[in-house]
């Protein structure tokens, strides 16, 4: 009964919002399979709230980080935890190559809301080769995962030495936790997650105006990939290291 009510709600959102975005609604089995899980929380958020907000939040993130779109022209950019719209690359008209990344990539690619192919994150690993990206964004995502250090390690593997990571996380209190945000986060914790492979160029704390969440506190930072520390490449389940020839289209 609960699943059916959720599905009816998803259908209404796609009828009212999706037609403006020219999206194809996901099948009932796709959505139903996630109900009650962390992934289900993400799917529900995007269908009920995130898609209505649209891509303007990514323009807000660029303002937050003090970045002009022209600065990113000609660069290879990844967005870790990009969501169905593709994250920051979705608002960059002249990006050289974009690699949106998400644990729900298979589901989001069915929705057709992103102009790029979204690449999967499985067990904290992506199919991308080492040092492929000039810039990586990770917004409202790092504090969703049980092991943030493993995400930091994978981002460090993807970034070229000296490359930039632009980070946004919530500093939530215990009464602000939910299925996507399962633990309290502090600035010291964030620094500890990232210090092995990154140096902090700048850090700020403010209310979360990019997402129009006045009750939430955010930490935002610009980090640079250290040229010395090198994460050890893991092998996938088949015993192969990540390779470029397993990738799909980039636009």
C-alpha positions, 0 to 999 in steps of 0.5 A: 500500500505504501509503495503504491502511494509512493508510485502514484506520487511519483507519477504526478510529479512526472506529469506536472514537472517532467513534461516541462523538462521533456523527461520520460518517467521511470517504470514502477519497478525501477522506483519500487525497487528503491523504496525504503533504502538510502537510494529510495530517499534520493529518488524520492527527493529528486522526483518530489523536490530536486527536479522542480528546483532544476539546474539553478542550484548548480549556478548557485554552487558556482557563485558559492565557489566564486567561479565563472563559467569561462574559467572552466571552458576547455577543462575535463570536469567530473561531478561526484554524486551528480544526481539525475541532472548531471550536476555542475556540468549541466550548466557549463556550455563549453565544457571539454569533457564531462564525467557526471558520477553517481551510484544511481547512474543506471537509474538516472540514465533511464530518466534522460534528464542529463545531456551527458552520460552518467557514469556509475559509482560502485563500491566507491569506484568509478570506471574512469582512468587515473588523473583524467580530470582537471576539476572535480565537484562534490556537492551535497554528496560526501556526507551521504556515504558511510565511508567518506574517506573512500570517496576522497581516495577515488576523487584523488585518483581521478584528479590530475596532480594540482587539480581542484576539488570544490566541496559542499557538505552539510554540518548537520545536528543530530535532529537534522539527520535522515536516510541520506544524512546518517551522521553528524558532521563537523569541520574537523571531520571533513578535514580528516577525511580529505587531508591525505590527498588534498590541501585546503585552499579556502574553507567557509561556513554559512547557511545553505543558500545554494539549496535555499535551506535556511535551517541547514549549515553548510561547509564549502571548500576549495581543495587542491590535489597534492602532487605527492600522495598517490592512492593505490589503484584497486581492481574491480570485481573481474580483476581489472583496473579501471580503463578508458575503453569501458566508458560510454559516450561523453555527450 
